[in-house]
Amino acid sequence: MEIQPNFNFTQFDIKLETETVGRNFLYFTELDSTNAFLLDKTNQDQSGTVVFAEKQNAGRGRFQNVWESAKGQNLTFSILLNIDKHIKDKLNILNLGTSQILAATLENLFQVQVEVKWPNDILIKKKKIAGILIETVSFGANIKKAAIGIGINVNQTQFLGEFNLPPTSLRLELSQTIEREKVLAEFLNNFEELLWKVKNKPNVVMQNWREKCHMIGEKICLNQNGKLKYGVFDDVDETGQLLFRTDKGIEVINYGDVTVVQ
């Protein structure tokens, strides 16, 4: 007997208000990686395509960190973007903007306080509720397409293993089972609006992100492949890179993990 998917496509479609994002929606019970699937040249080229998997066997975050997610409990998906001249130099802004609108989506739906952590984590009460990973494919010197991979802890209640940040889920924070279809549709609605803002009003995107980041002005530890540096999270620049202030001045940082020093 065929197992029916644990996802209400009708409810999702009713709540989806986009023109292109998510209109080509591919659902899988299992995949190795939704990002890898989209970036495989033999699979998809339609910008705005969303690939959703109930379980990813090789899901990952930055620096090849494993992303563990209980099957059928959360939202693990990727969005395909064909990169044009208006966005090819703004992928960092897109990354921060995606974090900000995901935080805003959760706040608006559930009246919880959500913050963002540079460069791609979303937190509730200093615990990780979601993460983002953007990966690209290039042809020569030009980026041709990008996969925006997103994982949101929705209904999972147990997390096994060791974590840099303690994980949480919407169900744990709200003490109720959450309708995943509503969260996904509302996020995609907001993501389509974000794409226009990244192309036309990137400064607004950056300011919205700053308002959700509680680390600006704080003393932090910067971890770059195990090398630790201490300084102040001064700001982010217009391209989304971290401005790291030490006694030697301001250093522009484009990768690493940051934590507040107590």
C-alpha positions in Angstrom: 0.0 0.0 0.0 1.4 3.4 -1.0 2.1 5.7 2.0 0.4 9.0 1.7 2.5 12.1 2.1 2.3 14.0 5.4 1.8 17.3 3.7 -1.5 18.9 2.7 -0.9 20.2 -0.8 -4.3 21.8 -1.0 -3.8 23.9 2.1 -0.3 24.9 0.9 -1.7 26.0 -2.5 -4.5 28.0 -1.0 -2.1 30.0 1.1 0.6 30.5 -1.6 0.2 33.9 -3.2 3.3 34.1 -5.3 3.6 34.6 -9.1 6.6 32.3 -9.6 8.3 31.2 -6.4 7.0 27.8 -5.4 4.6 27.4 -8.4 6.9 24.6 -9.6 6.9 22.5 -6.4 8.6 19.2 -6.2 7.9 17.0 -3.2 10.0 14.1 -2.1 9.8 11.8 0.9 13.6 11.5 0.9 16.5 13.1 -0.9 20.2 13.3 -0.2 20.1 17.1 -0.5 17.6 19.5 -1.9 20.4 22.0 -2.8 22.3 19.3 -4.6 19.2 18.2 -6.5 18.5 21.7 -7.7 22.1 22.4 -8.7 22.4 19.2 -10.7 22.2 20.4 -14.4 20.0 17.5 -15.4 17.2 18.3 -13.0 15.7 21.8 -13.0 16.3 25.2 -14.6 13.1 27.0 -13.8 13.8 29.9 -11.5 11.6 29.9 -8.5 11.3 26.1 -8.3 11.0 24.8 -4.8 12.2 21.3 -3.9 10.9 20.0 -0.6 12.1 16.8 1.2 10.6 15.2 4.3 14.0 13.8 5.0 17.5 14.7 3.7 20.0 12.0 4.0 22.9 14.4 3.4 21.5 17.7 4.6 24.2 20.1 5.7 24.9 23.6 6.9 27.9 25.8 6.5 31.4 24.3 6.6 29.9 20.9 5.8 28.2 20.7 9.2 25.5 18.0 9.2 21.8 19.2 9.5 19.8 16.6 11.3 16.0 16.8 10.9 13.3 14.3 11.9 11.4 12.9 8.9 8.0 14.5 8.4 8.4 17.0 11.3 10.1 20.0 9.9 10.5 22.1 6.8 13.6 21.3 4.7 13.6 22.8 1.2 15.5 24.7 -1.4 14.6 27.5 -3.9 16.3 27.7 -7.3 17.3 31.1 -8.6 18.7 31.8 -12.1 21.2 34.5 -11.4 20.9 37.7 -13.5 23.0 40.9 -13.6 20.7 42.5 -11.0 21.5 39.9 -8.3 24.9 38.4 -9.1 26.8 40.7 -6.8 24.1 40.7 -4.1 24.1 37.1 -2.9 25.4 38.1 0.6 22.5 40.6 0.8 20.1 37.9 -0.4 21.4 35.6 2.4 20.9 38.1 5.1 17.6 39.2 3.7 16.4 35.6 3.6 17.3 35.3 7.3 15.4 38.5 8.1 12.2 37.6 6.3 12.2 34.1 7.8 12.5 35.7 11.3 9.7 38.2 10.4 7.5 35.4 9.1 7.7 33.5 12.3 7.1 36.6 14.4 4.0 37.5 12.4 2.5 34.1 12.4 3.2 33.2 16.0 3.9 36.4 18.0 7.3 35.2 19.2 10.5 37.3 19.3 13.0 36.1 16.7 16.5 37.3 16.1 19.1 36.7 13.4 22.8 35.8 13.8 25.4 36.6 11.2 25.5 35.2 8.7 22.7 32.7 8.4 21.1 31.5 11.6 17.7 32.3 13.1 17.2 32.2 16.8 14.5 32.1 19.5 15.7 32.8 23.0 19.3 32.3 21.8 18.4 28.8 20.5 18.6 27.9 16.8 15.2 27.5 15.1 16.4 27.7 11.5 19.4 28.0 9.2 20.2 28.9 5.6 22.8 27.7 3.1 23.2 29.3 -0.3 25.2 27.3 -2.9 25.9 28.2 -6.5 26.9 26.8 -9.9 29.2 28.8 -12.1 29.9 28.8 -15.8 33.4 30.2 -16.3 33.6 33.3 -14.1 29.8 33.8 -14.0 27.4 32.4 -11.4 24.6 30.8 -13.3 22.2 29.6 -10.6 21.9 29.4 -6.9 20.1 27.1 -4.5 18.8 28.7 -1.3 18.6 25.9 1.2 16.5 26.4 4.3 15.8 24.2 7.3 13.2 25.2 9.9 12.6 23.2 13.1 8.8 23.0 13.2 7.4 20.0 15.1 10.5 18.1 16.2 10.8 17.8 20.0 14.0 15.8 20.5 17.4 16.7 19.1 20.3 14.2 19.5 24.0 15.1 19.2 26.2 18.0 19.9 25.5 21.5 18.7 27.3 24.8 18.6 23.9 26.4 19.4 21.2 24.6 21.3 18.4 23.7 18.9 14.7 24.4 19.4 11.5 24.1 17.4 8.2 26.0 17.0 6.4 23.2 18.8 8.8 23.3 21.8 8.5 27.1 22.0 4.7 27.3 21.5 3.6 24.0 23.1 1.4 23.2 20.1 1.6 21.3 16.9 2.3 23.7 14.0 0.7 23.6 10.5 3.8 23.3 8.3 2.0 24.3 5.1 1.1 27.7 6.5 4.7 28.4 7.5 6.1 27.4 4.2 3.5 29.3 2.1 3.9 32.5 4.1 7.7 32.4 3.9 7.6 31.9 0.1 5.2 34.8 -0.2 7.6 37.0 1.6 10.6 35.6 -0.2 9.2 36.6 -3.6 8.9 40.2 -2.3 12.4 40.0 -0.9 13.8 39.2 -4.4 12.4 42.5 -5.7 13.9 44.4 -2.7 17.3 42.8 -3.1 17.5 44.0 -6.7 15.9 47.4 -6.2 16.3 48.4 -2.6 19.3 46.5 -1.1 19.9 49.2 1.5 16.4 48.6 2.9 17.1 44.9 3.1 20.3 45.5 5.0 18.6 47.9 7.5 15.8 45.4 8.1 18.4 42.8 8.9 20.3 45.1 11.3 17.1 45.7 13.3 16.8 41.9 13.8 20.4 41.4 14.8 21.1 41.8 18.5 24.8 41.2 18.2 25.8 44.5 16.7 27.9 46.5 19.2 28.6 43.4 21.3 32.0 41.9 22.1 32.3 38.7 20.1 34.5 35.7 19.4 35.1 35.0 15.7 36.0 31.5 14.8 37.5 31.0 11.4 38.4 27.3 10.8 39.4 26.9 14.5 41.4 30.2 14.6 39.8 32.4 17.3 39.8 36.2 17.3 38.2 38.6 19.7 36.7 42.0 19.0 33.5 43.9 18.6 30.7 43.3 16.0 30.8 46.8 14.7 28.3 46.5 11.9 27.8 44.9 8.5 28.8 46.7 5.3 26.6 47.4 2.3 27.5 44.0 0.8 26.6 42.1 4.0 30.1 41.4 5.3 30.9 41.7 8.9 32.8 44.7 10.2 35.0 43.4 13.0 36.6 46.0 15.2 39.8 45.3 17.2 42.5 47.5 18.6 44.1 47.4 15.1 41.0 48.9 13.4 38.2 47.5 11.3 38.6 44.2 9.5 36.1 43.1 6.8 35.1 39.5 7.4 33.3 37.3 4.8 33.2 34.0 6.6 33.3 32.5 10.1 31.1 31.8 13.1 30.5 34.4 15.8 29.5 34.1 19.4 28.9 36.8 22.0 31.5 37.0 24.7 29.9 37.1 28.1 
